[in-house]
Amino acid sequence: MIIPSIDISHGSTVQLIGGEERALDAGDPRPLLERFSVAGEVAVIDIDAARGEGDNVELIGDLCRRGPTRVGGGIRDVATARRWLDAGARRVIIGTAATPELLSQLPRERVIVSLDSRDGDVVTHGWRRTTGETVLSRVEELRDFCGGFLVTFVEREGLLGGTDLERAAAVVAAAGDSRVTVAGGIVSVDEIRELDRLGADAQVGMALYTGKMTLADAIAAPLKSLRSEGLWATVVADEAGQALGLVWSSMESLREAVETRRGVYQSRSRGLWVKGETSGATQELIKIDLDCDRDALRFTVRQKDGFCHLGYRSCWGEDNGIQRLARRLTRIAEEGTLGNTTRLLGDPALLAAKIREEANELCVAAAHEDVIAEAADLLYFTLVKAAAAGVTLEDIAGELDRRELKVSRRPMEAKEVPR
């Protein structure tokens, strides 16, 4: 699969040839992260920190809050690695400092060891110094201490001349259960497809920036179709992972979906269609995933109104539970429907009193049924508070997801709560 790459120097997105010559300046990385994140994690590399020539800490911290990132460049100690993990990076990429002693102090599955290779030897300090060690020997030394490797063929970086699939296969074989990501020279979807077949991901920068490869084609590269029409079954899901329906995608619809960030699909009878174009039940495309067999897709979307043509939330009817309640409360807040919820929305003091009341009742509840009832009460009033502030359940879930990424924990202590 593809891992789009954003290399940052002096606050700007750059692409270097051979690690030295600046071949491209793509400006502010924020729009690029928004564009690339539909494919999943995006590699964000601090070139200045890697070279010991300053850093882009504040900017990269903002990127970590905006989308799924794996951060590298200048991470040479445990404290810096933990800082990025706490900031929301899904993974950290550690190069020169990667030793068993350092790596053992970090969560293995969230660490990628970066091995920059020039003609098979590991190079460091922004690709400027040769260590004399081979890539394969470093992989064998460190594979039990990290969840992945990023191997960059420096002599091919930025040249758009293709990568070295034979060397990539050797690294995958040596890496064991650590996932390998290959960078340097990748220019075609065929290379992404072959790397995926080998069990490796492709980190791509220059080919995307120059238009040699489209993001949609890169995402689709590993896919195989089980149908003669070249279509892929596509599960459409909302932000909570709830399946809304089953549709079909083609290469044409996938390109349009990625370009416009909308739910665009292929009808077997009507051709290309944009969800909600006539009904108003539009979709904002958030992310595209490939299944494990590479023959189906999942579109994660932000759905407006119901997905089903019958008006239901999904093609299996209405959903229930906390997601449905949260949407109903948001609708009441927007429309001002009469009732107790509207009264609470217009009376912050009453709402605050009810939250304190229900929180206390939940604290003292002991019986199974009582805990259920009091927890339900507290959740209702909490969601009313959220709706009043324009906060969605997805906003809250996103914050919880970000907190889960933290590796540093404060001691759990009670504090005085003002009334």
PLY file of the C-alpha trace (Angstrom):
ply
format ascii 1.0
element vertex 419
property float x
property float y
property float z
element edge 418
property int vertex1
property int vertex2
end_header
0.00 0.00 0.00
1.01 3.61 -0.41
2.39 5.84 2.34
2.42 9.42 1.02
5.45 11.40 2.18
5.82 15.00 3.30
9.41 16.13 3.84
9.66 19.48 5.63
12.48 22.01 5.64
12.19 25.58 6.95
8.42 25.19 7.26
7.90 24.12 3.65
7.31 20.82 1.87
10.38 19.87 -0.16
11.67 17.01 -2.28
15.39 16.34 -2.47
17.41 14.50 -5.10
19.92 12.15 -3.52
19.29 13.78 -0.18
20.99 17.02 -1.24
19.62 18.98 -4.19
16.26 20.63 -3.63
14.19 19.66 -6.66
10.78 20.83 -5.54
9.12 23.16 -3.03
5.43 22.40 -2.50
4.80 24.98 0.22
2.50 24.58 3.24
2.22 20.89 4.21
-1.24 21.23 5.79
-3.26 21.04 2.54
-1.08 18.14 1.44
-1.82 16.23 4.64
-5.55 16.79 4.13
-5.26 15.54 0.57
-3.05 12.54 1.31
-4.77 11.30 4.50
-7.57 9.68 2.47
-5.00 6.92 1.86
-4.27 6.48 5.60
-1.08 7.32 7.45
1.20 10.00 6.02
4.96 10.06 6.67
6.07 13.49 7.91
9.85 13.91 7.98
11.65 16.84 9.60
14.63 17.27 7.26
16.11 20.11 9.33
16.04 18.09 12.56
17.55 15.09 10.77
20.47 17.27 9.70
20.81 18.99 13.06
20.00 22.33 11.45
16.97 23.41 13.48
13.53 21.82 13.48
9.87 22.20 12.53
8.40 21.03 15.83
5.44 23.40 16.07
4.34 22.81 12.48
4.62 19.03 12.70
2.76 19.06 16.02
-0.10 20.79 14.23
-0.02 18.12 11.51
-0.27 15.38 14.15
-3.49 16.97 15.40
-4.92 17.22 11.88
-4.45 13.69 10.57
-2.82 10.26 10.89
0.95 10.72 10.78
4.14 8.80 11.27
6.82 11.30 12.31
10.55 11.09 11.69
13.64 13.23 11.52
15.99 14.01 14.39
14.46 11.60 16.93
17.54 10.55 18.88
16.29 9.85 22.41
13.36 8.30 24.25
12.00 11.63 25.46
11.66 13.01 21.92
10.03 9.80 20.68
7.53 9.85 23.53
6.80 13.52 22.91
5.74 12.77 19.34
3.68 9.74 20.40
1.97 11.88 23.03
1.37 14.57 20.38
-0.69 12.12 18.35
1.76 10.54 15.92
0.58 7.02 15.11
4.21 5.93 14.85
7.65 7.43 15.22
10.50 6.85 12.79
13.90 6.54 14.48
17.12 6.43 12.52
20.63 6.94 13.87
19.66 6.47 17.51
17.92 3.13 17.00
19.47 0.65 19.41
17.94 -2.26 21.30
18.37 -0.31 24.54
16.47 2.74 23.30
13.79 0.85 21.36
12.99 -1.42 24.29
11.71 1.63 26.20
9.04 2.35 23.58
5.90 0.47 22.43
7.24 -1.86 19.73
4.21 -1.64 17.42
4.49 2.16 17.23
8.17 2.36 16.29
9.62 2.29 12.79
13.39 2.10 12.36
14.66 4.20 9.47
17.54 2.79 7.49
18.82 5.11 4.79
20.81 3.10 2.28
23.32 4.21 -0.29
24.52 1.27 -2.41
23.53 -1.17 0.34
25.29 0.62 3.22
23.52 2.53 5.98
24.05 6.31 5.86
23.19 8.84 8.59
23.08 12.58 9.38
20.73 13.53 6.58
22.25 10.90 4.23
25.71 12.49 4.47
27.77 9.97 6.50
28.45 6.30 5.75
28.41 3.91 8.72
29.97 0.85 7.07
27.05 -1.34 8.20
24.75 -3.05 5.73
21.00 -2.60 5.78
20.36 -6.32 6.18
22.62 -6.63 9.23
20.82 -3.69 10.91
17.44 -5.21 10.13
18.43 -8.52 11.69
19.80 -6.73 14.76
16.71 -4.59 15.41
13.70 -6.52 14.04
12.65 -7.80 17.47
12.51 -4.26 18.88
10.35 -2.44 16.33
7.12 -2.85 14.43
8.51 -1.76 11.10
11.39 -0.54 8.98
11.58 2.37 6.56
14.30 1.64 4.03
15.18 4.53 1.72
17.36 3.88 -1.31
19.00 7.29 -1.21
20.73 7.04 -4.57
17.28 6.72 -6.17
15.46 9.31 -4.05
13.82 12.04 -6.11
15.06 10.73 -9.46
11.80 9.05 -10.59
13.85 6.19 -11.97
12.19 3.31 -10.16
13.07 1.47 -6.97
15.11 -1.68 -6.38
12.60 -4.50 -5.97
15.27 -7.18 -5.55
16.82 -5.38 -2.59
13.35 -4.66 -1.20
12.54 -8.39 -1.26
15.73 -9.15 0.66
14.82 -6.62 3.35
11.31 -8.05 3.71
12.74 -11.54 4.11
15.13 -10.34 6.82
12.53 -8.26 8.72
10.44 -11.13 10.08
7.08 -9.84 11.34
8.17 -6.20 11.18
6.41 -4.41 8.32
8.76 -2.90 5.72
8.18 0.41 3.98
10.33 1.17 0.95
11.18 4.68 -0.28
13.36 6.06 -3.03
12.58 6.34 -6.73
9.12 4.73 -6.75
7.33 6.05 -9.81
4.76 3.51 -10.99
1.70 1.76 -9.65
3.26 -1.50 -10.83
6.02 -1.01 -8.26
3.47 -0.37 -5.51
1.60 -3.50 -6.56
4.76 -5.60 -6.56
5.93 -4.24 -3.21
2.53 -5.04 -1.71
2.81 -8.56 -3.10
6.20 -8.87 -1.43
4.68 -7.69 1.87
5.96 -4.11 1.87
4.46 -0.63 1.66
5.62 2.09 -0.72
6.50 5.55 0.60
5.99 7.98 -2.27
6.73 11.67 -2.57
8.10 13.01 -5.83
5.86 10.92 -8.10
2.76 12.34 -6.38
3.97 15.93 -6.40
4.94 15.89 -10.07
1.80 14.09 -11.27
3.66 11.00 -12.46
1.25 9.05 -10.29
-2.22 9.97 -9.00
-3.17 9.23 -5.42
-6.21 7.23 -6.54
-4.12 5.01 -8.82
-1.61 4.49 -6.01
-4.37 3.48 -3.57
-5.84 1.05 -6.11
-2.51 -0.45 -7.17
-2.71 -3.63 -5.01
-6.38 -4.27 -5.84
-7.61 -7.19 -7.89
-11.14 -7.48 -9.22
-13.23 -10.62 -9.06
-15.60 -9.26 -11.72
-15.15 -9.07 -15.46
-16.22 -5.40 -15.44
-13.23 -4.52 -13.29
-15.37 -3.43 -10.33
-14.61 -3.66 -6.62
-17.19 -4.28 -3.92
-17.19 -1.23 -1.65
-18.53 -1.11 1.90
-19.60 2.41 2.90
-19.24 3.15 6.63
-19.71 6.20 8.80
-17.12 7.69 11.15
-18.11 5.28 13.92
-17.48 2.29 11.63
-21.21 1.57 11.18
-21.86 0.01 7.77
-24.29 2.11 5.72
-24.46 0.07 2.53
-22.72 -1.91 -0.18
-21.89 -0.31 -3.54
-19.40 -0.78 -6.40
-16.30 1.17 -7.35
-14.37 1.37 -10.60
-11.06 3.02 -11.37
-12.98 5.95 -12.83
-15.19 6.40 -9.77
-12.24 5.97 -7.41
-10.29 8.71 -9.15
-13.27 11.05 -8.98
-13.89 10.22 -5.30
-10.28 10.93 -4.30
-10.10 14.11 -6.38
-13.36 15.59 -5.06
-13.39 13.93 -1.60
-17.00 12.86 -2.12
-18.80 9.54 -2.21
-18.54 8.67 -5.91
-19.38 5.13 -7.03
-20.03 3.00 -10.12
-23.57 1.83 -10.78
-23.78 -1.30 -12.92
-26.86 0.12 -14.63
-26.46 3.92 -14.47
-22.71 4.41 -14.70
-20.84 6.92 -12.53
-22.93 8.40 -9.72
-22.30 10.85 -6.90
-24.09 10.01 -3.66
-26.53 12.74 -2.69
-26.23 14.75 -5.89
-30.01 14.70 -6.37
-31.28 13.72 -2.90
-29.04 16.02 -0.85
-27.84 13.06 1.27
-24.23 13.89 0.45
-21.04 12.26 1.68
-17.66 13.71 2.58
-14.99 11.09 1.92
-12.63 10.71 4.88
-10.63 7.57 4.19
-10.30 4.59 1.85
-9.16 1.19 3.11
-8.33 -2.01 1.24
-9.36 -5.33 2.73
-6.85 -8.05 3.57
-7.45 -9.95 0.30
-7.08 -6.78 -1.81
-10.39 -7.37 -3.60
-12.72 -4.99 -1.74
-12.76 -1.39 -0.46
-14.17 0.44 2.51
-15.11 4.11 2.20
-15.32 5.92 5.53
-17.59 8.93 5.00
-19.27 11.76 6.84
-22.88 11.07 5.88
-25.54 13.78 5.69
-29.04 12.43 6.40
-29.82 8.83 5.45
-27.74 6.67 3.14
-30.53 4.36 1.95
-32.77 5.46 -0.94
-35.72 4.68 1.37
-34.54 7.39 3.73
-33.08 5.15 6.42
-29.69 5.74 8.01
-28.40 2.54 6.38
-29.56 -0.08 3.89
-30.36 -2.28 6.89
-32.75 0.26 8.39
-32.29 2.69 11.24
-29.45 2.22 13.69
-29.80 2.69 17.44
-27.83 3.43 20.56
-25.62 6.34 21.41
-24.88 7.40 17.80
-28.57 7.77 17.00
-29.22 9.67 20.25
-26.35 12.06 19.57
-27.63 12.81 16.06
-31.17 13.40 17.37
-29.94 15.83 20.03
-27.88 17.71 17.45
-30.96 18.00 15.25
-33.03 19.32 18.18
-30.32 21.88 18.95
-30.35 23.05 15.33
-34.13 23.09 14.87
-35.26 24.21 18.33
-37.95 21.52 18.67
-40.12 22.03 21.76
-39.57 19.72 24.73
-37.38 19.10 27.76
-34.22 18.82 25.67
-34.83 22.28 24.20
-35.38 23.62 27.71
-32.05 22.17 28.81
-30.33 23.63 25.74
-31.60 27.08 26.67
-30.85 26.86 30.39
-27.12 26.20 31.04
-27.58 26.40 34.82
-30.28 23.72 34.81
-28.20 21.51 32.51
-25.14 21.86 34.75
-27.22 20.96 37.80
-28.59 17.84 36.10
-25.11 16.71 35.06
-23.85 17.06 38.65
-26.94 15.28 39.96
-26.65 12.33 37.59
-22.89 12.04 38.05
-23.38 11.77 41.80
-26.15 9.17 41.40
-23.92 7.10 39.14
-21.12 7.28 41.70
-23.30 5.79 44.46
-25.12 3.25 42.27
-24.16 -0.35 43.07
-26.76 -2.71 41.64
-26.30 -3.79 38.02
-29.56 -2.27 36.78
-28.99 0.93 38.74
-25.57 1.46 37.15
-27.14 0.98 33.70
-29.91 3.48 34.41
-27.70 6.16 35.98
-25.02 5.82 33.29
-27.72 6.26 30.62
-29.00 9.39 32.38
-25.52 10.89 32.59
-24.76 10.09 28.96
-27.97 11.80 27.86
-27.21 15.04 29.73
-23.57 14.92 28.59
-24.66 14.67 24.96
-27.10 17.56 25.45
-24.17 19.63 26.73
-22.15 18.61 23.69
-24.99 19.46 21.29
-25.38 22.88 22.90
-21.72 23.60 22.17
-21.88 22.24 18.61
-19.74 19.24 19.58
-20.49 15.94 17.86
-20.04 12.43 19.16
-17.38 12.00 16.46
-15.49 14.96 17.94
-15.51 13.27 21.34
-14.49 9.90 19.88
-11.63 11.59 18.02
-10.36 13.14 21.24
-10.47 9.76 22.98
-8.58 8.20 20.07
-5.90 10.89 20.37
-5.59 10.30 24.11
-5.15 6.58 23.52
-2.07 7.37 21.45
-0.31 8.95 24.42
2.37 6.86 26.09
3.02 9.21 29.03
0.39 9.01 31.76
-0.27 11.33 34.67
-0.99 9.71 38.04
-4.72 9.19 38.62
-5.53 11.46 41.55
-8.74 13.11 42.72
-8.89 16.88 42.68
-11.21 19.43 44.17
-14.15 20.02 41.85
-15.63 23.57 41.92
-19.41 23.77 42.27
0 1
1 2
2 3
3 4
4 5
5 6
6 7
7 8
8 9
9 10
10 11
11 12
12 13
13 14
14 15
15 16
16 17
17 18
18 19
19 20
20 21
21 22
22 23
23 24
24 25
25 26
26 27
27 28
28 29
29 30
30 31
31 32
32 33
33 34
34 35
35 36
36 37
37 38
38 39
39 40
40 41
41 42
42 43
43 44
44 45
45 46
46 47
47 48
48 49
49 50
50 51
51 52
52 53
53 54
54 55
55 56
56 57
57 58
58 59
59 60
60 61
61 62
62 63
63 64
64 65
65 66
66 67
67 68
68 69
69 70
70 71
71 72
72 73
73 74
74 75
75 76
76 77
77 78
78 79
79 80
80 81
81 82
82 83
83 84
84 85
85 86
86 87
87 88
88 89
89 90
90 91
91 92
92 93
93 94
94 95
95 96
96 97
97 98
98 99
99 100
100 101
101 102
102 103
103 104
104 105
105 106
106 107
107 108
108 109
109 110
110 111
111 112
112 113
113 114
114 115
115 116
116 117
117 118
118 119
119 120
120 121
121 122
122 123
123 124
124 125
125 126
126 127
127 128
128 129
129 130
130 131
131 132
132 133
133 134
134 135
135 136
136 137
137 138
138 139
139 140
140 141
141 142
142 143
143 144
144 145
145 146
146 147
147 148
148 149
149 150
150 151
151 152
152 153
153 154
154 155
155 156
156 157
157 158
158 159
159 160
160 161
161 162
162 163
163 164
164 165
165 166
166 167
167 168
168 169
169 170
170 171
171 172
172 173
173 174
174 175
175 176
176 177
177 178
178 179
179 180
180 181
181 182
182 183
183 184
184 185
185 186
186 187
187 188
188 189
189 190
190 191
191 192
192 193
193 194
194 195
195 196
196 197
197 198
198 199
199 200
200 201
201 202
202 203
203 204
204 205
205 206
206 207
207 208
208 209
209 210
210 211
211 212
212 213
213 214
214 215
215 216
216 217
217 218
218 219
219 220
220 221
221 222
222 223
223 224
224 225
225 226
226 227
227 228
228 229
229 230
230 231
231 232
232 233
233 234
234 235
235 236
236 237
237 238
238 239
239 240
240 241
241 242
242 243
243 244
244 245
245 246
246 247
247 248
248 249
249 250
250 251
251 252
252 253
253 254
254 255
255 256
256 257
257 258
258 259
259 260
260 261
261 262
262 263
263 264
264 265
265 266
266 267
267 268
268 269
269 270
270 271
271 272
272 273
273 274
274 275
275 276
276 277
277 278
278 279
279 280
280 281
281 282
282 283
283 284
284 285
285 286
286 287
287 288
288 289
289 290
290 291
291 292
292 293
293 294
294 295
295 296
296 297
297 298
298 299
299 300
300 301
301 302
302 303
303 304
304 305
305 306
306 307
307 308
308 309
309 310
310 311
311 312
312 313
313 314
314 315
315 316
316 317
317 318
318 319
319 320
320 321
321 322
322 323
323 324
324 325
325 326
326 327
327 328
328 329
329 330
330 331
331 332
332 333
333 334
334 335
335 336
336 337
337 338
338 339
339 340
340 341
341 342
342 343
343 344
344 345
345 346
346 347
347 348
348 349
349 350
350 351
351 352
352 353
353 354
354 355
355 356
356 357
357 358
358 359
359 360
360 361
361 362
362 363
363 364
364 365
365 366
366 367
367 368
368 369
369 370
370 371
371 372
372 373
373 374
374 375
375 376
376 377
377 378
378 379
379 380
380 381
381 382
382 383
383 384
384 385
385 386
386 387
387 388
388 389
389 390
390 391
391 392
392 393
393 394
394 395
395 396
396 397
397 398
398 399
399 400
400 401
401 402
402 403
403 404
404 405
405 406
406 407
407 408
408 409
409 410
410 411
411 412
412 413
413 414
414 415
415 416
416 417
417 418
